[in-house]
């Protein structure tokens, strides 16, 4: 990272969180990085009392009431039982996207205090959403991909994304992994969905 290097320290028991320490620890450096496996689903919910909760894998975190945007701190829901795990999110990552309409009836995505209009030139399943303040030289934009869930002639579940089709390969609860139907020809394209939404993809089609 930059001019600094980090060596593997440990992988937690669940296999999704990895700790890295500076290679110059022997010289007194205390820098540390924690990374999360991209297959782990991160989603934002609310408790039955309406308070925000972040779910990371099988763990839940409450939003710290003293946090101020754009940096938000989340503490484990079991912190009163001694758990010291925390997560910090930055910017719009602290908010869940909300699909809505403008006063003119145009589609809009609201993420926190930011709004994104759907680009009129978007075609097919892939859509681009530039910031509503693009005229003020804001370069922020979102990309969404809408999958079509259907079945094959044999009745097996498949996803159609553009001209490509993916078959279901494995699932763990709501997390489902899909492989290109031409994987037997060496295609390495993959998808992962959670609750019907694409959360990870590799469109490296080789056919």
N, C-alpha and C positions, 0 to 999 in steps of 0.2 A: 504494500500500500504506500504509494509515493516512493520514497527512498528507504522505507523501513520494511523489514521482513519478519514474518511471524511463523513459528513452528507449532505443530499440532500438540496440544496439551492433553485434552481428553475428549471423548464423546460420551454424552450422558446415556443413562441406561435405556432410554426410549429410542436412542439412535437418531434423533432429529436435531439436537443442539450440540454444537462443537465449539470447544474453547481453544483459542490460540494465544500463545504468549510470545513476546518479543524475543528474537534470537540472541539479544544482548542482555538477557536476564542475569547472566553471571556477572555482568558489569554493573548491576543495580537497576536496570530498566524494569519498570513495573507495568508497562503497557500491556493491555490484554484486549482481545477481540472475541466476541461470541457471534457465531453465525447459525442460522436456522436452515434446515433442509427445505428446499423449495416445494417438496411434495406435501409439506405440512400446511393444512388449511388455516388461514387466519381470517376470522370473520368478526363483525361487530354486531352485538345484540343489546337488548335491554333486559334488566331484571323485571320481576313481577311488580316492582315498585317504580319502574320507569327509569332506573339509573343505567348509564352506559356500562357495558361489559365487553371486554375483548377476549375471544376464545382462540387459543393457540394450541393446536392439537387437542389434547384432552385436558388442558389447563385453562382456567378462567382468571381474568384479571379485572379488578375494579379501577375505574379512573380516579386518580388522586384529586380530591376536591380543590386543592390549591394550585393545580397545574394551569399554566397560561399558554395559549397558542403563541407561536406555532409548535412549541415543544410540549408534549403531553406525557405524563408519567402514569404508569399503570402498576398496581401492586397485586400480588396473588390474593385471591379471595380467602386463602387460609393463612393470611399473615398473622392473625391473632393466635394461631396455633404454632407460630414460630417460623413459618415459611418466609424467607427473605427475597424470593424471586421478584424481579421487577422488569418491566418493559418500557422503553421510551419510544414514542412515535413522533415524527416530525411532519409539519405541514398538513396537507390534505389527507395523508395516510391515516389520520386520526378519525376520519369521518367516512361513513358508508355512502356510496353514490345513491342518489334518489332520482328516478326518472320522472319528469314532469313536463308541463307545457308552458310556453311563454304566453303573454297576454294576447298574442296573435295566433295562438294555436299551433305553434311550431315546437317540435321536440327539444327538450333541454335536459341536461344532466346537472344536478346540483350536488356539489361535493363541498360540505362545509359552507363557507361564505362565497365560494366560487361557482360560477355558472358557465356551462359550455353548450354552444349551439351545434346542432348537427350540420356538417358541411353538405351543401346541396349537391356537390359533385360525388358524394359517396355512392357506390354501386355495390350490388350483391350483398354478401353477408358481412363485409368489412366496412365499418363506418368510422369517419374521423370527426372529432368534436373539438374545434378550436375554442379558446376562451372568448367570452362575449366581449372582452376588451381588446380584441385583436387590433382594432383601429388605433388603440393607444400603444401599439407595438408589443403587446403581451404575446409571447410565443408558446405559452402552455397549451397543450392539447391532449385529448384522450383518444384511444383507439379501442373500439369494441368489435367483437366478432360474434355473430349470432349463429349457433349451430342448429341444424335441423335433425331432430331425432326421429328415426323411422326404423323399419325392420327389413331384413333381407328376404329373398325369395324363400329361404328356409325358415323364416320366422325369427331369426336371431337379431338382437338389437344392433343398430349401426348408427353412426353420425355422418351426416353429409355436410361438409364444409367446402363451399365452392364446388369445384369439379372433383374433389377427393372424398373418399369414403373411409371410415374407420370402424373396425369391429371391436366389441368389448373384449378386453383381455383379462381383467381382474377387477375386483371391487372390495372395498373395506368400508362398510356402512354407506354413507352418501358419497364417498370418494371412489370414483370409477376411472380406470385407466383404459385407454383405447389405442389400438395400433392400426396402421394403414392396412387395408385389405390386400395390398401387394407386398406385404413384408416378406413373403416367401421368395420374392424376386430381389431382395436386398434393400427394400425401402425401410428407412429408419424413422419415418415420421411418426410422432406420438402425440396423444392428447391426454389431459387429465381433467375431469369435470367434478364439480361438487354441487349437488343439488341442482343439476341441470345447467350450471354455468361453467364455461371454460376457465380454469385457473392456471393452467400451464400448457404450453404447446411447443412442439418442435416440428416445423413444416419443411424439414429437409427431405422432400420427396425425390426419389431417385428412379424415376420411370417416366 
